[in-house]
């Protein structure tokens, strides 16, 4: 029965047009960035950095490198917006439309209903991140050759990988990025369980994220940055692109995010159980 309910929830989720807004905007953003990379001085800057460190540039100016360059800003700026949009809709939108009363008239507990919605949101997050990674390589392939992976973020990473290992790191980065997307979806779903509008749930989730990011930018918060949500969301996926992989940092972030996800679910269930929906 749980699988049948999950199938129906996914059918409803992917039957809405607004579910595909994130896919469309992310794909358009990727193509816009590709055009900029192809007809700008992008290759020249990468060549200067690589050759200045003793590497042959033509081996690393590839679709893998371009895919990672596109991924970093999209994962920070756009991905949180669209997963919180879906998370904020899962309960609040059905309450706003009045369909939640009909659902709860059936013999299903509120906790089970929320668990099914939580699982459906997780599947959406995984599909969105998977699409982001695959489409980046497909769109970049006609413009850039296959080759090694070069990762550079000031003060964070400078790594080079051969094509085989680069593809593995690229896939792993997206797998762990899905955990970030899932966490943000769970945060928005928690707010969606309150008696508020879907847009308000999304805005509250994004406000928590932006508040954490703003605190991260304050110099004296450096000592306390391990308490910030944005730091842990970054630590769970970006260190995969380092060499060697700091598994201790990823494991620490993963344990914290698992605790946060469980907290979001418990708080959401508690609020949802106490809400007077049928009156």
C-alpha positions as CSV (number, residue, x, y, z in Angstrom):
1,X,0.0,0.0,0.0
2,X,2.9,2.4,0.8
3,X,4.3,1.9,-2.7
4,X,0.8,2.5,-4.3
5,X,0.4,5.7,-2.3
6,X,3.9,6.8,-3.3
7,X,3.1,6.1,-6.9
8,X,0.0,8.2,-6.7
9,X,1.9,11.0,-5.0
10,X,4.5,11.0,-7.7
11,X,1.8,11.0,-10.3
12,X,0.2,14.1,-8.8
13,X,3.6,15.8,-8.3
14,X,4.8,15.3,-11.9
15,X,1.3,16.0,-13.3
16,X,1.7,19.7,-12.2
17,X,3.2,22.1,-14.7
18,X,5.0,24.0,-12.0
19,X,7.0,20.9,-11.1
20,X,8.9,21.4,-14.4
21,X,9.8,25.0,-13.9
22,X,13.1,24.1,-12.2
23,X,14.0,21.7,-15.0
24,X,13.3,24.3,-17.7
25,X,15.1,27.2,-16.0
26,X,18.2,25.1,-15.1
27,X,18.5,23.8,-18.6
28,X,18.2,27.3,-20.1
29,X,20.8,28.6,-17.6
30,X,23.2,25.8,-18.6
31,X,22.8,26.6,-22.3
32,X,23.3,30.3,-21.6
33,X,26.5,29.6,-19.7
34,X,27.7,27.3,-22.4
35,X,27.4,30.0,-25.0
36,X,29.3,32.4,-22.8
37,X,32.1,29.8,-22.2
38,X,32.3,29.1,-25.9
39,X,32.5,32.7,-27.2
40,X,34.4,34.3,-24.3
41,X,37.9,34.1,-22.8
42,X,37.0,31.2,-20.6
43,X,39.4,28.8,-22.3
44,X,42.2,31.4,-22.1
45,X,41.8,31.8,-18.3
46,X,41.7,28.0,-17.7
47,X,44.8,27.6,-19.9
48,X,46.7,30.2,-18.0
49,X,45.9,28.5,-14.6
50,X,46.7,25.0,-15.9
51,X,49.9,25.8,-17.7
52,X,51.0,28.0,-14.8
53,X,50.9,24.9,-12.6
54,X,52.6,22.6,-15.1
55,X,49.6,20.9,-16.7
56,X,48.8,20.5,-20.4
57,X,45.7,22.7,-20.9
58,X,44.2,20.8,-23.9
59,X,43.8,17.7,-21.8
60,X,41.5,19.4,-19.2
61,X,39.5,21.9,-21.2
62,X,36.7,19.4,-21.6
63,X,33.0,18.8,-21.2
64,X,33.6,17.5,-17.7
65,X,35.4,20.6,-16.6
66,X,32.7,22.8,-18.1
67,X,30.0,20.7,-16.4
68,X,31.6,21.3,-13.0
69,X,32.1,25.0,-13.7
70,X,28.4,25.3,-14.5
71,X,27.3,23.1,-11.6
72,X,28.9,25.3,-8.8
73,X,26.8,28.5,-9.3
74,X,23.6,26.6,-10.2
75,X,23.9,24.4,-7.1
76,X,24.3,27.5,-4.9
77,X,21.8,29.9,-6.5
78,X,19.1,28.1,-8.5
79,X,18.8,24.5,-7.1
80,X,17.7,25.6,-3.6
81,X,14.9,27.8,-5.1
82,X,13.3,25.0,-7.0
83,X,13.5,22.2,-4.4
84,X,12.1,24.5,-1.8
85,X,9.3,25.5,-4.2
86,X,8.3,21.8,-4.5
87,X,8.7,21.2,-0.7
88,X,6.6,24.2,0.1
89,X,3.8,22.9,-2.2
90,X,3.5,19.3,-1.0
91,X,1.2,20.0,1.9
92,X,0.3,23.7,1.8
93,X,-0.9,23.6,-1.8
94,X,-3.2,20.7,-1.1
95,X,-4.6,22.5,2.0
96,X,-5.1,25.7,0.0
97,X,-6.9,23.8,-2.8
98,X,-9.1,21.9,-0.3
99,X,-8.0,18.4,-1.5
100,X,-6.3,17.6,1.8
101,X,-9.7,17.2,3.5
102,X,-10.7,14.6,0.9
103,X,-7.4,12.7,1.3
104,X,-7.7,12.6,5.1
105,X,-11.3,11.2,4.8
106,X,-9.7,7.9,3.7
107,X,-8.2,5.4,6.2
108,X,-4.7,6.7,6.2
109,X,-2.8,8.3,9.1
110,X,-1.5,11.8,8.8
111,X,2.0,10.6,9.6
112,X,1.9,8.1,6.8
113,X,0.6,10.7,4.4
114,X,3.4,13.1,5.3
115,X,6.0,10.3,5.0
116,X,4.8,9.5,1.5
117,X,5.0,13.2,0.5
118,X,8.5,13.4,2.1
119,X,9.6,10.4,0.0
120,X,8.1,11.8,-3.2
121,X,9.9,15.1,-2.6
122,X,13.2,13.2,-2.1
123,X,12.7,11.4,-5.4
124,X,12.0,14.7,-7.2
125,X,15.2,16.1,-5.7
126,X,17.2,13.2,-6.9
127,X,15.7,13.4,-10.4
128,X,16.4,17.1,-10.6
129,X,20.0,16.8,-9.6
130,X,20.5,13.8,-12.0
131,X,19.0,15.8,-14.9
132,X,21.2,18.7,-14.0
133,X,24.4,16.6,-14.2
134,X,23.5,14.5,-17.3
135,X,22.2,17.5,-19.4
136,X,25.3,19.5,-18.6
137,X,27.5,16.8,-20.2
138,X,25.2,16.4,-23.2
139,X,25.0,20.1,-23.9
140,X,28.7,20.6,-23.4
141,X,29.8,17.7,-25.6
142,X,29.2,19.4,-29.0
143,X,31.2,22.4,-27.8
144,X,34.0,20.9,-25.8
145,X,35.9,17.6,-26.2
146,X,36.0,14.7,-23.8
147,X,39.0,14.9,-21.5
148,X,40.1,15.2,-17.9
149,X,38.4,17.1,-15.1
150,X,39.9,20.4,-13.7
151,X,38.3,21.9,-10.6
152,X,39.2,25.3,-9.3
153,X,37.5,27.4,-6.7
154,X,39.5,30.2,-5.0
155,X,40.7,29.1,-1.5
156,X,38.7,25.9,-1.8
157,X,39.9,23.5,-4.5
158,X,42.5,23.0,-7.2
159,X,42.3,19.5,-8.5
160,X,43.0,17.6,-11.8
161,X,41.7,14.2,-12.7
162,X,42.1,11.9,-15.7
163,X,38.9,11.3,-17.7
164,X,37.9,8.0,-15.9
165,X,38.5,9.3,-12.4
166,X,37.0,12.6,-13.3
167,X,33.8,11.1,-14.4
168,X,33.6,9.1,-11.2
169,X,34.1,12.3,-9.1
170,X,31.6,14.1,-11.3
171,X,29.0,11.4,-10.7
172,X,29.7,11.2,-6.9
173,X,29.5,15.0,-6.6
174,X,26.0,14.9,-8.0
175,X,25.0,12.0,-5.8
176,X,26.0,13.9,-2.7
177,X,24.5,17.1,-4.1
178,X,21.2,15.3,-4.1
179,X,21.5,15.1,-0.3
180,X,21.7,18.9,-0.2
181,X,18.6,19.2,-2.4
182,X,16.8,16.7,-0.2
183,X,17.6,18.6,3.0
184,X,16.3,21.9,1.6
185,X,13.2,20.2,0.3
186,X,12.6,18.7,3.8
187,X,13.0,22.2,5.4
188,X,10.4,23.6,3.0
189,X,8.1,20.6,3.7
190,X,8.3,21.2,7.4
191,X,7.1,24.8,6.9
192,X,4.5,23.6,4.5
193,X,2.9,21.6,7.4
194,X,2.1,24.9,9.2
195,X,-1.2,26.7,8.4
196,X,0.4,29.0,5.8
197,X,0.4,29.5,2.0
198,X,2.7,27.5,-0.2
199,X,4.7,30.6,-1.2
200,X,5.2,31.5,2.5
201,X,6.6,28.0,3.2
202,X,9.1,28.4,0.3
203,X,10.1,31.9,1.4
204,X,10.6,30.8,5.0
205,X,12.9,27.9,3.9
206,X,14.9,30.3,1.6
207,X,15.1,32.8,4.4
208,X,16.7,30.3,6.7
209,X,19.2,29.5,3.9
210,X,20.0,33.1,3.1
211,X,20.3,34.0,6.8
212,X,22.9,31.2,7.2
213,X,24.7,32.4,4.1
214,X,24.8,36.0,5.4
215,X,26.2,34.8,8.7
216,X,28.8,32.9,6.9
217,X,30.0,36.1,5.2
218,X,30.6,37.8,8.6
219,X,34.3,37.6,9.4
220,X,34.0,36.8,13.2
221,X,31.6,33.9,12.4
222,X,34.5,31.9,11.0
223,X,35.1,30.3,14.4
224,X,31.4,29.2,14.5
225,X,30.9,28.3,10.8
226,X,30.4,24.6,11.5
227,X,27.0,25.6,13.1
228,X,25.8,27.1,9.9
229,X,23.5,25.2,7.5
230,X,25.1,26.5,4.3
231,X,28.5,25.3,5.4
232,X,27.3,21.8,6.0
233,X,25.3,21.8,2.8
234,X,28.5,22.7,0.9
235,X,30.7,20.2,2.9
236,X,28.5,17.3,2.0
237,X,29.2,17.4,-1.7
238,X,32.0,19.8,-2.8
239,X,34.9,18.0,-1.0
240,X,34.3,15.1,-3.4
241,X,36.1,17.1,-6.0
242,X,39.2,17.5,-3.8
243,X,42.2,15.2,-4.0
244,X,42.4,13.3,-1.8
245,X,38.8,13.2,-0.6
246,X,38.4,14.4,3.0
247,X,35.9,11.8,4.0
248,X,36.0,13.0,7.6
249,X,34.5,16.3,6.5
250,X,31.9,14.7,4.3
251,X,31.0,12.2,7.1
252,X,30.6,15.0,9.6
253,X,28.4,17.0,7.3
254,X,26.4,14.0,6.4
255,X,25.7,13.1,10.0
256,X,24.6,16.6,10.8
257,X,22.3,16.8,7.7
258,X,20.8,13.4,8.6
259,X,19.9,14.8,12.1
260,X,18.5,17.9,10.5
261,X,16.3,15.9,8.1
262,X,15.0,13.8,10.9
263,X,14.3,17.0,12.9
264,X,12.4,18.6,10.0
265,X,10.3,15.4,9.6
266,X,9.5,15.1,13.3
267,X,8.6,18.8,13.6
268,X,6.5,18.6,10.4
269,X,4.7,15.5,11.6
270,X,4.0,17.1,15.1
271,X,2.5,20.2,13.6
272,X,0.6,18.3,10.9
273,X,-1.0,16.1,13.6
274,X,-2.2,19.1,15.6
275,X,-3.7,21.0,12.7
276,X,-7.4,21.3,12.5
277,X,-7.9,20.6,8.7
278,X,-11.4,19.0,8.6
279,X,-13.3,21.8,10.3
